[in-house]
């Protein structure tokens, strides 16, 4: 898989995990497996990954009442990965992507 990482998952819980246990959460592609995710994080951020945990999250059901009746729908399902780094390793989300950072600085 080319790049399974979609975006960092920044919530209060994931921030607490980062501060206390050195774990980072990412939203990843649904077809990604643990080895793909590990390889992508190590290449993109230059860190050593100790373990990867994944969870398939179900999309929320949505209902909207209109004049013509009830419209039911559902948001897309998604996958979350929690990365545990080796001791002393950190990820800086803002300087991790070198491709876009160099382009912006040169302009």
Secondary structure, DSSP 8 states (H G I E B T S, - for coil): ----EEEE---HHHHHHHHHH-EEEEEE-TT--HHHHHHHHHHHH---EEEEEEEEE---EEEEEETTEEEEEE---EEEEEEEE-TT----TTTS-HHHHHHHHH-
